């Protein structure tokens, strides 16, 4: 699945993703949910990813690899992740769900070994999370506009963070900051697989993120 990121940022994730669902419906078996049992589980999954990101930046920023404005900018990204954790926790509570407990995460020794390595891994984390959002419209049988509105606000912040990190890492515009205007979706189980190599400690996100398939 490919979604125009520029379109998402312009009209909002809710409208763009809801519009994408009918076009994808023919590829699904009737009545067969993909990945989650209910819309609120999408928020639970997103919260687990936010736990991962928040802890990633907390540990990374503690290494003192960045200086000056770079350090300030990435510290702001870390604050955004913490704010998103709070927002998703509130949204899950309002939806009648139960927010999961943050998992204990211990990142590999080489994850924060250098400035460039930290930035490049940060970009991979951001892009993996962004691409997982793109796949979420097909993850439940009954899409919820409220859920997509919550995720849309987060998507736009994460997209800007990814662009800033790519600029700090001096990646080229073509196939770096700008990838032709399109994102390729990654289904939730695959997103967790892509993030798993950066964790050396307990990894129980898949068991508590509401994934059913």
Secondary structure, DSSP 8 states (H G I E B T S, - for coil): -EEEHHHHHHH-HHHHHHHHHHHHHTTS-TT--SSBSSHHHHHHHHHHHHHHHHHHHHHHHHTT---HHHHHHHHHHHHHHHHHHHHHHHHHHHTT----------B-GGGGSSHHHHHHHHHHHHHHHHHHHHHGGGS-SS--HHHHHHHHHHHHHHHHHHHHHHHHTT--TBTTTB-TTEEE---HHHHHHHHHTTB-S---HHHHS-B--
